[in-house]
Amino acid sequence: MENQNNNPEDHNDSIENIEARHAEDPNKPHKPIEHDYAKHEADPGPSPQAVEEYNDKGAGPVMKWLIPVLIVILLICWFIFRK
């Protein structure tokens, strides 16, 4: 995507300036799901797909089984090698 702004001052944004512009206030309520992107193009809310998508490939199910197994293995090793 090409930057359409020809002002040279805007091309040298530092990371701090970019983060300051995009910081969210944790005390403000979340934006509602966007249904009319063209109307709110400057500051849209999340898309319905992003909010309602089921995520079954995340790290949660793996960690749910991996952490207890590692704890049991470490406890067994600790009981064997503690002397």
C-alpha positions as CSV (number, residue, x, y, z in Angstrom):
1,M,0.0,0.0,0.0
2,E,1.5,3.3,-1.0
3,N,1.4,6.3,1.2
4,Q,-0.6,9.0,-0.6
5,N,0.5,11.8,1.7
6,N,3.3,13.9,0.1
7,N,4.2,15.8,3.3
8,P,7.9,14.8,4.1
9,E,7.3,15.5,7.8
10,D,4.7,12.7,8.0
11,H,7.1,10.1,6.5
12,N,9.4,10.3,9.5
13,D,7.0,9.1,12.2
14,S,8.8,7.5,15.1
15,I,7.6,4.4,16.9
16,E,6.6,6.5,19.9
17,N,4.4,8.7,17.8
18,I,2.8,5.8,16.1
19,E,2.1,4.0,19.4
20,A,0.7,7.2,20.9
21,R,-1.7,7.6,18.0
22,H,-2.9,4.0,18.2
23,A,-3.0,3.6,22.0
24,E,-6.4,2.4,23.4
25,D,-7.7,3.6,26.7
26,P,-8.5,0.5,28.9
27,N,-11.3,2.4,30.6
28,K,-13.3,3.1,27.5
29,P,-15.8,0.5,26.3
30,H,-15.0,-1.7,23.3
31,K,-16.1,-0.5,19.9
32,P,-19.2,-2.3,18.6
33,I,-18.9,-4.7,15.7
34,E,-18.7,-2.9,12.4
35,H,-21.6,-3.3,10.0
36,D,-21.1,-0.2,7.8
37,Y,-17.4,0.0,7.0
38,A,-17.7,2.8,4.4
39,K,-19.5,5.0,6.9
40,H,-16.8,4.6,9.6
41,E,-13.8,4.0,7.4
42,A,-11.6,6.5,9.4
43,D,-12.1,4.6,12.7
44,P,-13.9,1.2,12.2
45,G,-14.8,-1.3,14.8
46,P,-13.9,-5.0,14.5
47,S,-15.4,-7.1,11.7
48,P,-18.1,-9.7,12.6
49,Q,-15.7,-12.5,11.4
50,A,-13.0,-11.4,13.8
51,V,-15.3,-11.4,16.8
52,E,-17.4,-14.5,16.1
53,E,-14.7,-16.8,14.6
54,Y,-14.2,-20.0,16.5
55,N,-10.5,-20.7,17.3
56,D,-9.8,-24.4,17.7
57,K,-6.2,-24.2,16.6
58,G,-4.9,-21.9,19.4
59,A,-2.3,-22.8,22.0
60,G,-4.8,-23.3,24.7
61,P,-5.7,-26.9,24.1
62,V,-2.1,-27.9,23.7
63,M,-1.0,-26.1,26.9
64,K,-3.9,-27.7,28.8
65,W,-2.3,-31.1,28.2
66,L,1.4,-30.2,27.9
67,I,1.8,-28.4,31.3
68,P,0.4,-31.2,33.5
69,V,2.4,-33.8,31.7
70,L,5.6,-31.8,32.1
71,I,4.9,-31.2,35.8
72,V,4.4,-35.0,36.3
73,I,7.7,-35.7,34.5
74,L,9.6,-33.1,36.5
75,L,8.2,-34.5,39.8
76,I,9.2,-38.0,38.9
77,C,12.7,-36.8,38.0
78,W,12.9,-34.8,41.2
79,F,11.9,-37.8,43.3
80,I,14.5,-40.0,41.5
81,F,17.5,-37.6,41.5
82,R,17.0,-35.6,44.7
83,K,19.5,-37.7,46.7
